[in-house]
Amino acid sequence: MRIAVTGSIATDHLMTFPGRFADQLVADQLHTVSLSFLVDALDVRRGGVAANITFGMGQLGTHPILVGAAGSDFDEYRAWLDRHGVDTASVRISETLHTARFVCTTDADHNQIGSFYTGAMSEARLIELKTVADRVGGLDLVLIGADDPEAMLRHTEECRTRKIPFAADFSQQIARMEGDEIRTLLDGATYLFSNEYEKGLIESKTGWTNAEILSRVGHRVTTLGANGVRIEAVGKDPIEVGVPQEEAKVEPTGVGDAFRAGFLSGLAWGVSHERAAQVGCMLATLVIETVGTQEYELRRSNFMDRFTKAYGHEAAAEVSARLV
């Protein structure tokens, strides 16, 4: 199964604040916030939702295709992704702009405040999926992740026109999108990904109920943080999958991307949605135990031992047969 992932390619500057953001907020002064946080640590890491997702898929051996735009400073990052099983040949390189950058501060309660500089990502709107499909011999699924908004719209319309199944995943971009844009991006999607907060925001901005959204997509996949994930579809009982026990809760950035990587890999393997969600939750657990979105190590024996403990021998046997 050939899966392309479109979206941001970026570097992450991750900082840790030892206090709580909530303690610094004054209820009657929220209209004029001016805060600076003295942080304890800074880690510069590779990131971007599309790069994170494809890295995870590469770790699982499913040969994903990365589609996005980066700057001339991308060479070292490209080599890293190539070494980890990602097809980077469809990444557009800007002649004038740097690769996008995410700057994020996490507090003691794992709340986050972040900013995103688009840079070369703005040129993703110039990428045509037909060129990608022709190069690899066709596409079976395109995940349309957080990216330049015009690129997201273009990729969605092209998937509809060319009848390529697609997954809608607005992620960070939902905050700047209006209802009409969101309705356009999700209508007809085979999968709609969001976390629980984004789920409510989608419904609020579109004016559609959960039932109305379900009538317009194949499956709605909602991550629930520590409570795992819920998968819904019209006429079917919801599937709920819990998360494995983490060994440490170190840093949450990239956990959602890792879940998507595992879930999409499960689809590529042809396993059930429940099994795919279990793989996604296991991979997400590895990420929350690590600082950085691509710094975890997927050791097959350790992965399968923990997967077996969380989901049982039958589930493990099915996944083990496919895990490279």
C-alpha positions as CSV (number, residue, x, y, z in Angstrom):
1,M,0.0,0.0,0.0
2,R,1.5,3.3,-1.1
3,I,0.8,6.1,1.4
4,A,1.9,9.7,0.9
5,V,2.0,12.1,3.8
6,T,1.7,15.8,3.1
7,G,2.4,18.5,5.6
8,S,5.0,20.5,7.4
9,I,8.7,19.8,7.5
10,A,10.4,21.7,10.3
11,T,12.9,22.0,13.1
12,D,11.6,22.0,16.7
13,H,13.0,24.3,19.4
14,L,11.7,22.7,22.6
15,M,12.0,24.4,25.9
16,T,10.9,23.4,29.5
17,F,9.4,25.7,32.0
18,P,9.6,24.3,35.6
19,G,6.4,26.1,36.8
20,R,2.8,26.1,35.7
21,F,1.4,28.4,33.0
22,A,-1.9,28.6,34.8
23,D,-0.2,30.2,37.8
24,Q,1.0,33.1,35.7
25,L,-2.4,34.0,34.2
26,V,-4.5,36.7,35.8
27,A,-8.2,36.1,35.1
28,D,-9.2,39.7,34.5
29,Q,-6.1,40.6,32.5
30,L,-6.3,37.9,29.8
31,H,-7.1,40.6,27.2
32,T,-3.6,42.1,27.6
33,V,-1.2,39.2,28.3
34,S,2.5,40.0,28.4
35,L,4.5,37.1,29.7
36,S,8.1,35.8,29.5
37,F,9.1,32.4,30.9
38,L,12.6,31.6,32.1
39,V,13.1,28.1,30.8
40,D,15.5,25.4,32.2
41,A,16.3,23.6,29.0
42,L,16.5,23.9,25.2
43,D,16.5,21.0,22.7
44,V,16.7,21.6,19.0
45,R,15.1,18.6,17.2
46,R,13.9,17.6,13.8
47,G,10.1,17.9,13.4
48,G,7.1,18.9,11.3
49,V,4.0,16.8,11.3
50,A,4.6,15.1,7.9
51,A,8.3,14.4,8.7
52,N,7.4,13.0,12.1
53,I,4.7,10.8,10.7
54,T,6.8,9.4,7.9
55,F,9.8,8.9,10.2
56,G,7.5,6.7,12.4
57,M,6.2,4.8,9.4
58,G,9.8,4.3,8.2
59,Q,10.7,2.8,11.6
60,L,7.9,0.3,11.1
61,G,9.1,-0.5,7.6
62,T,6.1,0.7,5.6
63,H,8.1,2.9,3.1
64,P,6.1,6.2,3.3
65,I,6.3,9.0,0.8
66,L,7.0,12.5,2.3
67,V,5.4,15.4,0.4
68,G,6.2,18.9,1.5
69,A,8.4,21.9,1.1
70,A,11.8,22.7,2.8
71,G,14.6,25.1,2.4
72,S,18.2,24.7,1.1
73,D,19.2,23.8,4.7
74,F,17.3,20.5,4.4
75,D,20.2,18.3,3.2
76,E,21.2,16.9,6.6
77,Y,17.6,16.3,7.5
78,R,16.9,14.6,4.2
79,A,19.8,12.2,4.8
80,W,18.4,11.4,8.2
81,L,15.0,10.6,6.9
82,D,16.4,8.6,3.9
83,R,18.4,6.5,6.4
84,H,15.2,5.7,8.3
85,G,13.2,4.4,5.4
86,V,11.4,7.6,4.2
87,D,11.0,8.4,0.5
88,T,12.0,12.1,0.3
89,A,12.2,12.5,-3.5
90,S,9.0,14.4,-3.6
91,V,10.1,17.2,-1.2
92,R,10.2,20.6,-2.9
93,I,13.3,22.7,-2.1
94,S,12.8,26.5,-1.9
95,E,15.4,28.7,-3.5
96,T,14.8,31.6,-1.1
97,L,13.3,30.4,2.2
98,H,14.5,28.4,5.2
99,T,12.8,25.2,6.4
100,A,9.9,26.0,8.8
101,R,10.5,26.2,12.5
102,F,8.4,25.3,15.6
103,V,9.2,27.0,18.9
104,C,7.4,25.4,21.9
105,T,7.5,25.7,25.7
106,T,6.1,23.0,28.0
107,D,5.3,23.5,31.6
108,A,5.4,21.2,34.6
109,D,1.8,20.0,33.8
110,H,2.7,19.2,30.2
111,N,0.7,22.2,28.9
112,Q,2.3,23.8,25.9
113,I,2.6,27.2,24.3
114,G,4.0,27.2,20.8
115,S,4.7,29.3,17.7
116,F,5.3,28.2,14.1
117,Y,7.3,30.0,11.4
118,T,6.2,28.8,8.0
119,G,9.2,29.6,5.9
120,A,9.5,27.3,2.9
121,M,6.3,25.5,3.8
122,S,4.5,28.3,2.0
123,E,5.7,26.8,-1.3
124,A,3.9,23.4,-0.6
125,R,1.0,24.9,-2.5
126,L,3.1,24.5,-5.7
127,I,3.3,20.7,-5.3
128,E,1.1,18.5,-7.6
129,L,0.2,15.1,-6.3
130,K,-0.1,13.7,-9.8
131,T,3.7,14.1,-10.2
132,V,4.2,12.2,-7.0
133,A,1.7,9.4,-8.0
134,D,3.3,9.1,-11.4
135,R,6.8,8.7,-9.9
136,V,5.8,5.9,-7.5
137,G,3.2,4.1,-9.6
138,G,0.1,5.4,-8.0
139,L,-1.1,6.3,-4.5
140,D,-3.5,4.3,-2.3
141,L,-3.9,6.9,0.4
142,V,-2.8,10.5,1.0
143,L,-2.8,11.9,4.5
144,I,-3.3,15.7,4.2
145,G,-1.6,17.1,7.4
146,A,-1.1,20.5,8.8
147,D,0.6,22.5,6.0
148,D,0.3,25.8,4.1
149,P,-3.5,26.2,4.0
150,E,-3.5,26.7,0.2
151,A,-1.6,23.5,-0.1
152,M,-4.0,21.6,2.1
153,L,-6.9,22.8,-0.1
154,R,-5.1,22.0,-3.3
155,H,-4.2,18.5,-2.2
156,T,-7.7,17.8,-1.0
157,E,-9.3,18.9,-4.3
158,E,-6.8,17.0,-6.3
159,C,-7.5,13.8,-4.3
160,R,-11.2,14.3,-5.0
161,T,-10.6,15.0,-8.7
162,R,-8.3,12.0,-9.2
163,K,-10.3,9.8,-6.9
164,I,-7.4,9.1,-4.5
165,P,-8.6,8.2,-1.0
166,F,-7.4,10.8,1.5
167,A,-7.2,11.4,5.3
168,A,-7.9,14.9,6.7
169,D,-5.7,15.9,9.6
170,F,-5.9,19.7,10.3
171,S,-3.9,19.6,13.5
172,Q,-2.3,23.0,14.4
173,Q,-3.9,24.7,11.4
174,I,-7.4,24.4,12.6
175,A,-7.0,27.5,14.8
176,R,-6.6,29.8,11.8
177,M,-9.2,28.1,9.6
178,E,-12.8,29.1,9.1
179,G,-15.8,26.8,8.9
180,D,-16.0,26.8,5.1
181,E,-12.4,25.7,4.8
182,I,-12.8,23.0,7.3
183,R,-16.0,21.7,5.7
184,T,-14.2,21.6,2.3
185,L,-11.2,19.8,3.7
186,L,-13.1,17.0,5.6
187,D,-15.9,16.3,3.2
188,G,-15.4,12.9,1.5
189,A,-12.3,12.0,3.6
190,T,-11.7,8.3,4.2
191,Y,-10.3,9.2,7.6
192,L,-10.7,12.3,9.8
193,F,-8.0,12.6,12.5
194,S,-8.2,15.0,15.5
195,N,-7.7,15.1,19.2
196,E,-10.6,15.5,21.5
197,Y,-10.3,19.3,21.8
198,E,-9.9,19.7,18.0
199,K,-13.0,17.5,17.6
200,G,-15.1,20.0,19.5
201,L,-13.5,22.9,17.5
202,I,-14.3,21.2,14.2
203,E,-17.9,20.8,15.2
204,S,-18.1,24.4,16.5
205,K,-16.6,26.0,13.4
206,T,-18.4,23.9,10.8
207,G,-21.8,24.0,12.6
208,W,-22.0,20.2,12.0
209,T,-22.8,17.7,14.7
210,N,-20.7,14.6,15.2
211,A,-23.4,12.6,13.4
212,E,-23.4,15.0,10.4
213,I,-19.6,14.8,10.2
214,L,-19.7,11.0,10.4
215,S,-22.1,11.0,7.4
216,R,-19.4,12.9,5.4
217,V,-16.3,10.8,6.2
218,G,-15.5,7.2,6.2
219,H,-14.1,7.0,9.7
220,R,-13.5,9.6,12.5
221,V,-10.4,8.9,14.5
222,T,-10.2,10.9,17.8
223,T,-7.2,10.6,20.1
224,L,-8.1,11.0,23.8
225,G,-4.7,11.6,25.4
226,A,-4.1,9.2,28.3
227,N,-7.5,7.5,27.5
228,G,-6.3,6.3,24.1
229,V,-8.3,6.6,20.9
230,R,-11.8,6.2,19.6
231,I,-12.7,5.3,16.0
232,E,-16.2,5.9,14.8
233,A,-18.1,5.2,11.6
234,V,-21.8,5.3,10.6
235,G,-23.6,2.1,11.4
236,K,-20.7,0.6,13.4
237,D,-20.0,0.4,17.1
238,P,-17.2,2.7,18.2
239,I,-13.8,1.1,18.6
240,E,-11.9,2.2,21.7
241,V,-8.3,1.4,22.3
242,G,-6.3,2.2,25.5
243,V,-2.7,3.1,25.8
244,P,0.2,1.0,27.1
245,Q,1.8,1.9,30.4
246,E,4.5,4.4,29.8
247,E,7.9,3.9,31.6
248,A,8.2,7.7,31.9
249,K,6.3,10.8,30.9
250,V,9.1,12.9,29.5
251,E,7.8,15.2,26.7
252,P,4.5,15.1,24.8
253,T,5.5,16.8,21.5
254,G,5.0,14.5,18.5
255,V,2.8,11.9,20.3
256,G,-0.1,12.5,18.0
257,D,2.1,12.2,15.0
258,A,3.5,8.9,16.2
259,F,0.0,7.6,16.7
260,R,-0.8,8.5,13.1
261,A,2.4,6.8,11.9
262,G,1.4,3.6,13.7
263,F,-2.2,3.7,12.5
264,L,-1.2,4.3,8.9
265,S,1.3,1.5,9.1
266,G,-1.4,-0.8,10.3
267,L,-3.5,0.2,7.3
268,A,-0.5,-0.5,5.0
269,W,-0.2,-3.9,6.6
270,G,-3.9,-4.6,6.0
271,V,-4.8,-5.2,9.7
272,S,-8.1,-4.1,11.4
273,H,-8.7,-0.6,12.6
274,E,-8.5,-1.8,16.2
275,R,-5.1,-3.4,15.6
276,A,-3.8,-0.3,13.7
277,A,-4.9,1.9,16.6
278,Q,-3.0,-0.4,19.0
279,V,0.2,-0.1,16.9
280,G,-0.4,3.7,16.9
281,C,-0.8,3.9,20.7
282,M,2.3,1.8,21.3
283,L,4.4,4.0,19.0
284,A,3.0,7.1,20.7
285,T,4.1,5.7,24.1
286,L,7.7,5.5,22.9
287,V,7.6,9.1,21.9
288,I,6.2,10.5,25.2
289,E,9.1,8.7,26.9
290,T,11.6,10.7,24.8
291,V,12.6,14.4,24.3
292,G,12.1,15.1,20.6
293,T,9.7,13.7,18.0
294,Q,12.2,11.5,16.1
295,E,14.7,10.6,18.8
296,Y,13.0,7.3,20.0
297,E,14.5,3.9,19.1
298,L,12.2,1.2,17.9
299,R,13.7,-2.0,19.0
300,R,11.6,-4.8,17.7
301,S,11.8,-7.2,20.7
302,N,11.1,-4.4,23.2
303,F,8.3,-3.1,21.1
304,M,6.6,-6.5,20.8
305,D,7.1,-7.3,24.5
306,R,5.4,-4.1,25.6
307,F,2.7,-4.5,22.8
308,T,1.9,-8.1,24.1
309,K,1.6,-6.9,27.7
310,A,-0.8,-4.1,26.6
311,Y,-2.9,-5.9,24.1
312,G,-2.5,-9.7,24.4
313,H,-0.9,-12.5,22.5
314,E,-3.4,-12.7,19.7
315,A,-2.9,-9.0,18.8
316,A,0.9,-9.4,19.1
317,A,1.0,-12.4,16.8
318,E,-0.8,-10.5,14.1
319,V,1.5,-7.5,14.4
320,S,4.7,-9.4,14.9
321,A,4.2,-11.1,11.5
322,R,4.3,-7.8,9.8
323,L,6.7,-5.7,11.8
324,V,10.1,-5.4,10.0
